[in-house]
Amino acid sequence: MTRKTLLAAAVCATVAVLGPTAPSAGAAPAAAPAAAPAGPKGDFNGDGYADLAVGVPDATAGGKAKAGYVSVVWGSADGLDPVASDVVTQALPGVPGTPEADDRFGTAVEAADLDADGYSDLIVGTPGESLTDTPTRNEGTVSVIWGTATGFSRGGLTAAKGADEFAAIGRTLTSGDYDADGDRDLALGAAGEEGGSLRLRPGPFTAGSPTSTSAIRSFGMGGGARALASGDFDGDGTDDLAATWSAMEDAGTVIYRWGADGKPARHWSDPDSGAALAAGDFDGDGPDDLAVGLVRPNPEADSTHCADRLGGAVLMMYGARLDGFGRHHQCVTQNTPGVPGTAETEDDFGAALAAGDIDGDTFDDLVAGTGREAVGSLKEAGSLTYLFGAADGQVQRPFSLTQNSAGIPGTAEAGDRFGAALASADYSRDGLHDVAAGAPGENAPTGGVWYLQGATGTPAVSRAITPAKLEITGAFAYGSVLGR
């Protein structure tokens, strides 16, 4: 199979080389391929390198505006390959659905090995999908496209469907084996006519398995899950679920863990909410910690962890085996001593987050995106801030990057929004987590993604990945959605 898929510019129709004929939509193959050794999370083709899924929900696909697609950029010994990408749309054989205007396939993307064959699978949210002949309905769906040694040649299945016309399932999602039964599960945010909900689609994911979901909790008027993350926050070896939400008169962040009865129970909660979440062991004590980006207080609460929020704040809540989750925390802003930059209104410091061991010292590190940061007089040019983990839990050696930083390709321009979306994985298999930073306003309106090699300081290797270099058309705001 070729490692590049072209979209014909004249009609924006998808052309792909997918290897063997894929099964019909919604079906699983009669026999799955032989299991490969488990690769890193995000390794869709089993070559040992993590790959990056870029959701482009506002892209034109199949001639339909905002039908959306996912561009998978392949990892390699040199990191993310700037000229190697497969484009996955609903027009591909075996992928559920059909490209339709405003479907927004790729609004959320996630990588997880759902069938335990050693290959990560691509999980895609399509919140604008209508399940009837009425295009204004937005039940939404979540699809799974199977990873294989020949890329996405097995097709996929519909994993979840929205229950009503306002559900818009697929805006937010994450995965984990929450009930420790050996099957990975999906946690999903759903909208509603009045209030939304946090929902569970338990595994397994096989042909004929139910596409229905169950509510973990409901939110008040206008409420919905703004971000989700999975991690082992209590240190028991089992995945837990973190969610942050906001409603008209309520907001907060919560962690759920599943008990011996297989049901979710609240493990920890806090009235502060945010726009982004990232899980990682930042202090190296075993349990995962939780970073909440662009913190906002609950309108009904008397206090907040981050009283200084000018320009945005990141709240870091630490897990601990002995004294419980969240007893220790810190709030980081651009006014924090040592953190570069100056806090300014509407910078959106922390609106995007990514975690991973970037410098190889065994402590997870945090990268915070400030997509609306001005660089000089250039409004919304954007920046990244690296916050390195340490045993005392206090962030170490912070530094920032913009497109004007030495060694970073390109030039900062107004509206680039460099850092508006982030992901971190070992794309080069050198033992260090690298960073992918979206700049959806680059070469407006097409966008781009920056690959930044893992390092203790300014990356020695960095490169820009754009739709033009990948030879794909129909892109709009490429880099606004990055899979983790």
Buried (B, 14 or more C-beta within 10 A) or exposed (E): BEBBBBBEEEEBBBEBBBBEEBBEBBBBBEEBBEEBEBBBBBBBBBBBBBBBBBBBBBBBBBBBBBBBBBBBBBBBEBBBBBEBBBBBBBBBBBBBBBBBBBBBBBBBBBBBBBBBBBBBBBBBBBBBBBBEEEEEBBBBBBBBBBBBBBBBBBBBBBBBBBBBBBBBBBBBBBBBBBBBEEBBBBBBBBBBEBBBBBBBBBBEBEEEBEBEBEEBBBBBEBBBBBBBBBBBBBBEEBBBBBBBBBBEEBBBBBBBBBEEEEEBEEBBEBBBBBBBBBBBBBBBBEBBBBBBBBBBBBEEEEEBBBEEBBBBBBBBBBBBEEEEBBEBBBBBBBBBEEBEBEBBEEBBBBBBBBBBBBBBBEBBBBBBBBBBBBBEEBEBBBBBBBBBBBEEBBBBEBBBBBBBBEEBEBEBBBBBBBBBBBBBBBBBBEEBBBBBBBBBBBBBEBBBBBBBBBBBEBBEBBBBBBBEBBBBBBBBBBBBBBBB
